[in-house]
Amino acid sequence: MNEAAIARGGRLILIGCARMAHDFATESDSRIVLPSMAPDFTAMVYAIPVQMIAYHTAVFMGKDADQPRNLAKSVTVE
C-alpha cells in the first residue's frame, strides 16, 4: 500500500510509538511519535492526531470543516 501512495505523489505520515518510528523511518516523510501504552488505549489516543491532520488538511484546502458537504441528518425527532 505504501508503494501505491508514493507512486501517486502521496506523502506518508507515520503515527506510532518510538519503536515503530525507528523500524519504518526510511519509508515515511513525517513522523508523529507517541508514547508506548497499553493496547486498550492506543486507538483512542492515536485518533487525536489523525483527526487534527484531517481538520488542518480541510482548512488548508479551503473546505468548511464544521459543515461538510452532503452530510445527511441522522437524528429523527419524535
C-alpha positions in Angstrom: 0.0 0.0 0.0 2.9 2.4 0.7 4.2 2.0 -2.8 0.9 2.9 -4.3 0.6 6.1 -2.3 4.2 7.1 -3.0 3.8 6.3 -6.8 0.9 8.8 -6.9 2.8 11.5 -5.2 1.4 11.0 -1.7 3.2 11.8 1.5 3.4 9.2 4.3 2.9 10.2 7.9 3.8 7.6 10.5 1.9 7.8 13.7 3.2 5.3 16.3 5.5 4.6 19.2 9.2 5.1 19.2 10.0 1.5 18.2 7.7 1.8 15.2 9.2 5.1 14.2 12.6 3.5 14.2 11.6 0.5 12.2 9.8 2.5 9.4 11.9 5.7 9.5 13.0 5.4 5.9 9.6 4.8 4.4 7.8 7.8 6.0 8.1 11.5 5.2 7.0 12.7 8.6 6.6 11.0 12.0 4.4 11.7 15.0 5.9 9.7 17.9 3.5 8.9 20.7 4.4 7.2 24.0 4.1 3.5 24.4 0.9 2.5 26.2 -1.4 -0.4 26.8 -3.1 -1.7 23.6 -6.5 -0.9 25.1 -5.9 2.8 24.9 -3.9 3.2 21.6 -7.0 3.5 19.4 -8.4 6.4 21.4 -5.0 8.2 21.8 -3.9 7.7 18.2 -7.2 9.0 16.8 -6.4 12.5 18.1 -3.5 13.3 15.8 -5.4 11.7 12.8 -8.4 14.0 13.5 -6.1 17.0 13.8 -4.4 16.2 10.4 -7.8 15.8 8.8 -9.1 19.1 10.2 -6.0 21.1 9.1 -6.0 19.5 5.7 -9.6 20.5 5.2 -8.8 24.1 6.3 -5.7 24.2 4.1 -7.8 23.1 1.1 -10.4 25.8 1.8 -13.1 23.4 2.9 -15.6 24.2 5.7 -14.5 21.6 8.4 -17.5 22.5 10.6 -20.2 21.9 7.9 -19.1 19.2 5.5 -20.9 18.8 2.2 -23.5 16.0 1.8 -23.7 15.3 5.5 -27.0 13.5 6.0 -29.0 14.3 9.0 -29.2 11.1 11.1 -31.3 12.3 14.1 -35.0 11.8 14.0 -37.3 13.9 16.1 -40.4 12.3 17.6 
